[in-house]
């Protein structure tokens, strides 16, 4: 198969084609826009089934494969946005991220914030893992950062929380009505997974801007679009529908699978 037909292009084309048919007035495709319709509900249940099967087969705490340093053959390939231009991010970058804060809020006992220096001074984890992109390429790299689970415990996650929503500085799309900022989400199982780290180091160097500085979340059992770059806020919620188009992430809003597990 030609590499020009990537998984991302296929998903994007499928979503756009479906939208175009609806806008063109083809009544037979109206069910695609009806979230309460039976066909849409079947599609939603299929995603839930896939997620449930993967959870049952893989297990909640099973680790993603880790590699030897000798298997790192190249630098980590940047992808997506490589240099956000939001004023807040530009100011932080100019000051070498001295004023950066990671905030955990929402359904927590207490809102907490951590500077980059504080995150770097916490117990760290280093892991050499393979990044799998939905476009079809992979890259092995070494990531160093602070495990997310203990930070969530510091905030005190409420029993009603079901998801973490990850908010980023990344203005991945610019429109006439303003910037659209990247976001994605995960369940608490992935958030508390031992390999889920707030990475500030890449291949024994400070995480570059092109790869998500100052903080990039690594959820190692998921595809690349579930590894948000330029992260600034983690919001604990019980429902994903208030965010974006209600699908749980920027790419998920265009038709990508929410779980994105591998």
C-alpha positions as CSV (number, residue, x, y, z in Angstrom):
1,X,0.0,0.0,0.0
2,X,1.3,3.5,-0.8
3,X,2.6,5.4,2.2
4,X,0.7,8.4,0.9
5,X,-2.5,6.7,2.3
6,X,-1.8,7.1,6.0
7,X,-4.1,6.2,8.8
8,X,-4.5,9.9,9.6
9,X,-5.4,10.8,6.0
10,X,-7.8,7.9,5.8
11,X,-9.6,9.0,9.0
12,X,-9.6,12.6,8.1
13,X,-10.9,11.9,4.6
14,X,-13.6,9.7,5.9
15,X,-14.8,12.3,8.4
16,X,-14.7,15.1,5.9
17,X,-16.4,13.0,3.2
18,X,-19.2,12.2,5.7
19,X,-19.5,15.9,6.6
20,X,-19.6,16.9,3.0
21,X,-22.5,14.5,2.2
22,X,-24.5,15.9,5.1
23,X,-23.9,19.5,4.0
24,X,-24.8,18.6,0.4
25,X,-28.3,17.7,1.6
26,X,-28.1,13.9,1.1
27,X,-30.9,12.9,3.5
28,X,-29.8,9.3,3.6
29,X,-26.7,10.4,5.6
30,X,-28.5,12.6,8.1
31,X,-28.0,9.8,10.7
32,X,-24.3,10.7,10.9
33,X,-25.1,14.1,12.4
34,X,-27.7,12.8,14.8
35,X,-25.9,11.8,18.0
36,X,-29.1,10.3,19.4
37,X,-29.8,8.2,16.2
38,X,-29.5,4.4,16.3
39,X,-26.6,4.2,13.7
40,X,-24.5,6.8,15.7
41,X,-25.2,4.8,18.9
42,X,-24.0,1.6,17.3
43,X,-20.8,3.3,16.3
44,X,-20.4,4.7,19.9
45,X,-21.0,1.2,21.3
46,X,-18.4,-0.2,19.0
47,X,-15.8,2.2,20.4
48,X,-16.8,1.3,24.0
49,X,-16.5,-2.4,23.1
50,X,-13.0,-2.0,21.7
51,X,-12.0,-0.1,24.8
52,X,-13.4,-2.7,27.1
53,X,-11.8,-5.6,25.2
54,X,-8.4,-3.9,25.2
55,X,-8.7,-3.2,29.0
56,X,-9.7,-6.8,29.7
57,X,-7.0,-8.4,27.4
58,X,-4.1,-6.0,28.2
59,X,-4.8,-5.4,31.9
60,X,-4.8,-2.1,33.7
61,X,-1.2,-2.0,34.9
62,X,0.5,-3.9,32.1
63,X,3.6,-2.0,31.0
64,X,4.4,-0.9,27.5
65,X,7.5,-2.5,26.1
66,X,10.7,-0.7,27.0
67,X,13.9,-0.8,24.9
68,X,17.7,-0.7,25.3
69,X,19.5,2.6,24.7
70,X,21.2,0.9,21.8
71,X,17.9,0.7,20.0
72,X,17.5,4.5,19.8
73,X,18.5,5.0,16.2
74,X,17.5,8.7,15.6
75,X,16.2,11.8,17.3
76,X,12.6,12.0,18.2
77,X,10.6,13.1,15.1
78,X,8.6,16.3,15.8
79,X,5.0,16.1,14.6
80,X,2.0,18.3,14.6
81,X,2.6,21.8,16.0
82,X,6.3,22.4,16.7
83,X,6.2,26.0,18.0
84,X,3.0,27.4,19.5
85,X,2.4,31.1,19.0
86,X,0.0,31.9,21.7
87,X,1.1,35.0,23.6
88,X,1.3,33.2,27.0
89,X,3.5,30.5,25.5
90,X,5.8,32.9,23.7
91,X,6.3,34.8,27.0
92,X,7.1,31.6,28.9
93,X,9.5,30.5,26.2
94,X,11.3,33.8,26.2
95,X,11.9,33.4,29.9
96,X,13.1,29.8,29.5
97,X,9.8,28.7,31.1
98,X,10.8,30.2,34.5
99,X,7.2,31.2,35.1
100,X,5.6,28.0,34.0
101,X,3.0,26.3,36.2
102,X,1.3,22.9,35.7
103,X,-2.2,23.1,37.3
104,X,-4.4,20.2,38.4
105,X,-8.0,21.3,39.0
106,X,-11.6,20.3,38.6
107,X,-13.0,17.4,40.7
108,X,-10.2,17.4,43.2
109,X,-10.1,18.2,46.9
110,X,-7.6,21.0,46.3
111,X,-6.3,22.8,43.2
112,X,-2.6,22.5,43.0
113,X,0.1,24.0,40.8
114,X,3.7,23.1,40.3
115,X,6.6,25.0,38.7
116,X,8.9,23.4,36.2
117,X,11.7,23.4,38.9
118,X,9.4,21.7,41.4
119,X,8.5,19.0,38.8
120,X,12.2,18.4,38.1
121,X,13.0,18.0,41.8
122,X,10.4,15.3,42.3
123,X,11.1,11.6,42.0
124,X,11.6,10.9,38.4
125,X,11.1,8.0,36.0
126,X,13.1,7.3,32.8
127,X,11.8,5.0,30.2
128,X,12.8,4.1,26.6
129,X,9.7,3.4,24.7
130,X,8.3,3.4,21.1
131,X,6.2,6.3,20.0
132,X,3.6,5.1,17.4
133,X,2.0,7.8,15.3
134,X,-1.4,7.4,13.7
135,X,0.3,8.4,10.4
136,X,2.1,5.1,10.4
137,X,5.6,5.8,11.6
138,X,7.3,4.9,14.9
139,X,10.3,6.2,16.8
140,X,12.1,4.8,19.9
141,X,13.2,7.5,22.4
142,X,14.2,7.9,26.1
143,X,11.8,10.0,28.2
144,X,12.4,11.4,31.7
145,X,9.8,13.0,33.9
146,X,7.6,13.0,36.9
147,X,5.0,10.2,37.3
148,X,1.5,11.7,37.1
149,X,-0.2,9.5,39.6
150,X,1.4,10.9,42.8
151,X,0.6,14.5,41.6
152,X,-3.1,13.5,41.2
153,X,-3.0,12.1,44.8
154,X,-1.6,15.4,46.0
155,X,-4.7,17.1,44.6
156,X,-7.0,14.5,46.0
157,X,-9.1,13.1,43.1
158,X,-12.8,13.0,44.0
159,X,-14.7,9.8,43.7
160,X,-17.0,11.3,41.0
161,X,-14.1,12.0,38.7
162,X,-13.8,9.7,35.6
163,X,-11.5,11.4,33.2
164,X,-8.5,13.7,33.0
165,X,-8.7,16.5,30.4
166,X,-5.3,17.7,29.2
167,X,-5.2,21.4,28.2
168,X,-2.3,22.7,26.1
169,X,-0.8,25.9,24.9
170,X,-0.7,24.4,21.4
171,X,-2.8,26.6,19.0
172,X,-3.0,23.7,16.5
173,X,-5.6,25.5,14.4
174,X,-6.2,29.1,13.6
175,X,-9.6,30.4,12.5
176,X,-11.2,33.7,11.8
177,X,-12.9,33.4,15.2
178,X,-9.7,32.7,17.1
179,X,-7.2,29.9,17.8
180,X,-8.3,26.4,18.6
181,X,-6.1,24.9,21.3
182,X,-5.1,21.3,21.4
183,X,-6.6,19.1,24.1
184,X,-7.1,15.4,24.7
185,X,-8.2,13.2,27.6
186,X,-7.8,9.8,29.2
187,X,-9.5,7.7,31.9
188,X,-8.0,7.5,35.4
189,X,-6.5,4.1,34.6
190,X,-4.2,5.6,32.0
191,X,-3.5,8.7,34.2
192,X,-2.4,6.5,37.1
193,X,-0.4,4.0,34.9
194,X,3.2,3.8,36.2
195,X,4.5,4.8,32.7
196,X,2.4,7.9,32.5
197,X,4.9,10.7,33.1
198,X,5.1,14.4,32.8
199,X,8.1,14.4,30.6
200,X,10.7,17.3,30.7
201,X,13.6,15.3,29.3
202,X,14.2,13.6,25.9
203,X,17.2,11.4,25.1
204,X,19.2,12.8,28.1
205,X,18.6,16.4,27.0
206,X,16.0,19.0,28.0
207,X,12.8,18.5,26.2
208,X,12.9,20.6,23.0
209,X,10.2,23.0,22.1
210,X,9.5,21.1,18.9
211,X,8.7,18.0,21.0
212,X,6.5,19.7,23.5
213,X,8.5,21.8,26.0
214,X,8.3,22.4,28.8
215,X,6.0,19.4,29.6
216,X,4.7,16.6,27.4
217,X,2.5,13.9,28.9
218,X,3.5,10.4,27.9
219,X,0.8,7.7,28.0
220,X,2.9,4.9,26.6
221,X,0.1,2.4,25.8
222,X,-1.6,4.9,23.4
223,X,-1.0,6.4,20.0
224,X,0.9,9.6,19.5
225,X,-2.1,12.0,19.5
226,X,-2.8,10.9,23.1
227,X,0.7,12.3,24.1
228,X,-0.2,16.0,24.5
229,X,2.6,18.5,24.1
230,X,2.8,22.0,25.7
231,X,0.7,20.8,28.6
232,X,-0.4,23.4,31.2
233,X,-3.6,22.1,32.9
234,X,-5.0,18.8,33.9
235,X,-8.7,19.0,34.7
236,X,-10.5,16.1,36.5
237,X,-14.1,15.7,35.2
238,X,-17.0,13.3,35.1
239,X,-18.1,14.1,31.6
240,X,-16.3,15.0,28.4
241,X,-19.2,16.5,26.5
242,X,-18.5,20.2,27.6
243,X,-15.2,20.2,25.9
244,X,-14.7,20.9,22.2
245,X,-17.2,18.9,20.3
246,X,-17.7,16.5,23.2
247,X,-15.5,13.7,21.8
248,X,-12.7,14.0,24.3
249,X,-10.0,15.7,22.2
250,X,-9.0,17.8,19.2
251,X,-8.4,14.8,16.9
252,X,-11.1,12.8,18.5
253,X,-13.6,15.6,17.6
254,X,-12.7,14.9,13.9
255,X,-13.4,11.2,14.2
256,X,-10.4,9.6,15.8
257,X,-10.9,6.9,18.4
258,X,-11.0,8.3,21.9
259,X,-9.1,5.6,23.6
260,X,-6.3,5.4,21.0
261,X,-4.8,2.3,22.6
262,X,-2.1,0.2,21.2
